[in-house]
Amino acid sequence: MSLFDVYPLNNITITKAKGSYVWDENGMQYLDMYGGHAVISIGHTHPHWVKRIEDQLEKIAFYSNSIIIPIQKELADKLGKVSGKNDYQLFLCNSGAEANENALKLASFHTGKKKIIAFSKGFHGRTSLAVAATDNQSIVAPVNETDNVIFLPFNDVGALEECFSKNGNTIAGVIVEGIQGVGGINVASDVFLQSIRTMCDKHNAVYIADSVQCGYGRSGKFFSHDYAAVNADIYTMAKGMGNGFPIGGILISPHIKPKYGMLGTTFGGNHLACAAALAVLEVIEQDKLIESANELGTYLINRLIAIESIQNVRGKGLMIGFDVPNDLKDLKKKLLFEYKVFTGESKPNVIRLLPSLSISKEQIDKFLERLSLAIKEINA
């Protein structure tokens, strides 16, 4: 049997990982500045994370949500404390797409309305409604197409207000990333997010903060939307939540009331996933990784701005992007294969940096040194 060939693959096999480094089958070490799509939040194979999962595995790995699972409540309490959203409710699932799918469905249940506002260059997942709200027609199958999603320009307050003025009585919710990841590290302005909050309040719509990639401390605050001093009605989470163990979830404002059967999942909130997620929060809290992401991100951004050959450095915390001019179009490939550094990209010309929140200043300096050498070699 062959694998279904939907991923363009680098000819590298990673067999070992620790902290911000990974090693291939030949023992070659790579600096990981991408963290597997922003998934590695506390460092590869963190010992506390490993121990938490091992201890839980020796007790029970899985049973269904038809019984009381105390570790779910433990996770909810810790998440409320670390995020500052103590009065919210937690629904656990398995992935970012599933989190956004449930959030959109819940918005429609709560309001009784059908229309969703999404934004240009947004990415919310590949499941039915999540992909319909994603601004990339190449991944939307005919069965996913719907006229229930309205796409607006990102960061355009005027377009948002005009849309609500015309359609407010039909809009169930607005879904927005505080920092667009796949779209190229585009940062939502404070006034834009504040306007979403105002419009949702005025027209009885649900503000969904897609925090799958820009949440869990990556931006230097727990949720990147926190920079705008607004509270969303629903926060969606996944990537950094389990440090590589599959888990997702949504935080739901107390004014949205649950009913039996409105949401459901088989594997969501299983014992092992909760153990992994608890370990992540415990390390984030103990090692002050949100504060570290803010400090080291500011340092990295300022150092990148000083490099003349790259353009439009932007981001917050350890969610950073910059544009690569055409004469440096092979920079990402050179960094990976010659300088042994993993980075991400957004087509056509953006390099994305999403390292572990536990990365050190010394490792950032190593990256900057290798980046400068790679640029110099290309320009020679």
N, C-alpha and C positions, 0 to 999 in steps of 0.2 A: 504494500500500500504506500502511495506517495502522499506527501503533505500537500494540502491545498495552497497553491503558490500565490499568496496575496501580499507578501511582504518582500520588498527589495532588501537583500541581506548583505551585510559586510562579511567578508570571508575571515571571520574571527570566531573562535569558540572560547567562551569564558568558563573557566573551571573552578575558580576560587575568588573570593571577595572579602575585603576587610576594610572597614572605615570608608575612606574615599579612594581606595585603590581596588582594582580588579586585575586578575592574571589570566592569560590564555593558556591553552594546552601545552605550549612550549615553555611556560614559566615566565613569559614576558609580562612586565608590570605596566599597567595603564593608569593614569590619573582620571578619575571619573568626575567630569564637570557637568554631567547630564542626569545621573541618578536614575537611569531607566525611565525616562519621561516623568521626572519629578517625583518618583515613587519613594526613593530612598531618602527618608527624612532624618533618621538618627545615625546613619552610617550602616554599611553592609555588615551583616552578621554581628550586630552589636551583642555583647555577651549577656546583658540583662534581657534583651529581647529573646535570644536563644533560650535562656534559662526559663523564662516565663512560658514559652511554648512547650518546652520539654516537660516542665512540671505539670502543665495542664494535660498534655498528651498521656501522661501516666495515670491520670484520674479519669477523664472522659473526653473524647474528641468531638462527639456530636450526639445531640438528640434534637428532636424537632421543637418548634415554637409552640407546641401544644402543652408544654409543661413550664414551670417556673425555672428560669435560668439566672441564678443570682449574679453571675459575672456580667450579665447585661446591665443590671442596675449599678454595679460597681463601675462599669465603663461610663454609664450615663452621668454618675455623680462626678467622676474625675474630669470628664469632658466639659461638664457645666462649669466646674471650678477653673480649669485652665483657659477655656474660651471666654469666660465671663458671661455666659448665657445660662445661668443657673435655672431660670424659670422656663426655659424651653423644654420641648419634648423630643425624644430621640426615637427614630425608626431606623433599624439597621438592615442593610442589604449587602450586595456583593461587589458593586463596581460604580464608577462614576456615571456611566450611561443609565444604569438602573436607578441611581439616586435622582438624576434629572428626570427620568421617566416618571418616577413616583411623585416628584415635586410638581410637575406639570399636571398630572392627574389629580393630585390633591387640590391644586389651585382651582381646577374646574369643578371638582366636588364641592369645595367650600363656597364658591361664588355662584354656581349654577350657570356659568357662562362658558363660551367655547374658544374665544380668540386669545392668542398668545402673541405678545410682542417680543421679537428677538432682533439681533443686530448684525450688521455686516461684519464679516470676518470672525463671527462667533463660532465656537465649536462646543457642542453639548453631548456628543456621543453618537452611537451608531444604531441604537434601537429605534423603535417605530416613531414615536413622537419626538424623542430627543434628536434624531437625525433630521426630522422634518423642520426642527427649529435651528438646524445647523446650516450656515451659509456656505455650502459646498455642494453644488448640484451633482457632482461626479460620484458622490457616495449616497445619494438619495434614489432609492429604487422606485419604480412607478407606484408600487403599493404603499409607499411611504408618503407620497405627495398628498397635500391637503391645503385647502384654502383657509384653514384656521390659524395659520401663522402669518403675521405681518412683519416684514423685515424693514428696519429703519437704519439710517446711518449711525454708527457708533459715535458717542460723545456729542450728538446734535440735539441740544435741548429744545430748540424750536420745532424740529420734526416730531419729537416725542410729544410735546404739548399739543401740536396740531392734530396728531393721530388720536390722542385721547379726546380732544374736543369733538372730533367727528365720530369716533367709535367707542367712546368710554363705556356705554351701556352694554357692550358686547365683549369687553376685554376681561378675561379671567386673571391674567397675570403677565408679568414682565420677567423674562429670564436674562440675566446679564452677568458676565464675568467681570470681577473687579480689575483684573489684568488678563487680557486675552492671551492665552498660551499658544495654541496651534496657529492662531491668527497672526502671531508675530510679536508678542510682548507689547501689546497696546494697552496703556494704562487709562482706565476710566477716570475722568476728572471728578473732583469732589462735587462740583455743582451739578454735573450730570447725574450722579448717583442720588444726590439730594432731591433733584427734580423727579426722578423715578419714585422716590419715597412719597413726595408730595402728590404726584399724579395718582399713585395707587391708593393713597388715603382718600383722595377726593372722589375717586370713581369706583371704590370698593373692588380693587384688584389686588392680587397677591404679588409682592416683590420677592422674586426668587434669586438669591445670590449664589450663582454657580461658583463654588469655591473648591471644585474638584482639584484644580491645579494650583490656584493662587491662595488656597487656604492652608490650614494646619501650620501656621507660623512662617511660611516661606517668605512672605512679603515684609516681615519685620513686625507685623501684628498678627494675631491669630487668624483673623479674616482680613483680606485686603480691603474689603468694604468698610472696615472700621476706621480707615483713614478719613472717610467722609463723615464720620460721626453720625451714621444712620444705623438703624436696626432693620434688617430684612425680616420678612415673614417666614421664609424658609431658606436655610443654608444647605447646600448640597456638598458632600465631602466624599473623598475616596483616596486618591493617589498616595499621599503621604501618611494616610491614616494607619496603615498596617506595616509600613516599612518593607513592603514586598509580599506580605501575606494578604490575599484578596479580601477586602472589606470596603464597604461604602456605607453611607448613612445620610439622613437628613435631620437637621434640627428644625423644629416646628414651633412657631410662636404659640403661647398659651391660648390665644383667642381662637385658634383653629382647633375644633373639637374632633376627637376620633370616634369612629363607629366600627363595630365588629365587621370585618370583611372588606373594608374599603381599600386596604393595602395588605399585601401578604408576600411571604418569601419562604422557601424551604431552607436554604443554607444561610441566609442572612442572620447575623448575630449568633453564629455557632460558637461553641466554647473556645476553640483554638483561635478563631478570628478575634474574639474579644480579648483573649490573653495577649495576642500580638498588639492590638490597639492600646491596651492598658500599658504595656511596656513602653510604647512610643510616647504616650502622654507623661509617664513617669520620668523618662529620660529628658524629654523637652523641659519639664518643670525643674528637675534636679540640676540639669546642666545649663539652664537659662538659655536655651537654644533660640528662642524667639528674639531675645535681646542680641544674641550673637549674630543672628541672620541680619538684623538691622545694621549693626556696626560693621560687619565684614562686607555686607552688600554695598554699603556706602563707600567703603574703602575700594572695593573692586570697581564700582561704577566710576569713581573719580580717576582711578588709574587707567581705565579703558578710555575715558574721555581724552586723556593726554596722548593717546596713540593716534597720530594724524591720519594713518592709512584707513582706519575704519570710521564709520559714520553713524550718526543718530543713536548714540548709546542711550538706552532707556530701561526702566524697570524700577522695582522696589525690592529691598532685601536681597535675597538670593534667587530672584526671578528676573533675569537680565537678558536683554537682546541688543544686538547691534547689526547695522547694515554692512554688507560686504560689497564694495564696488566690483565691477565686472573684471578688473584686472587681478582681483584676488578670489575669483570664483572657485578656485580649487583649495581654498584655505581650510575648510572643514576636513576634506579628505587628507590633506597634508598633515594636519594636526593629529588625525587618527593613526595613519599608517606610518608616518615618519617620526612624529614627536610623541606618540603614544598617549594621546589625550582624547577622551570621548567628549563630544559636544553634541548639541541638537541643532535643528534647523527649522525654518519655516520658509517654504518656497515663496518667491524665487531667490531671495538674497539675504536672509536673516539667519545669523547664528544665535542659538539660544543657550543660555547657561542656567542650569537647574541643579546645582550640586547638593550634596547632603548638607543639612543645617549644622552638622558637626564638623564641617571642613575647617581646617586651621588656616591662619594667616600665612604660615609657611607654605602650605599647599597652594593657596591662591597665588603667592609670589612665584611658585614653580610654574603654574599655569601661565602667568603673565610673561615670564621669561621665555617659555616655549612658544607662546603666541607671537612675541616680538621676533624671535628667531625665524619662525615660519614665514612671517610677513616679509622680513628682510631677505630671505632666500627667494621668495617668489618675485620680489621687486628687483632682485640683482640682475 
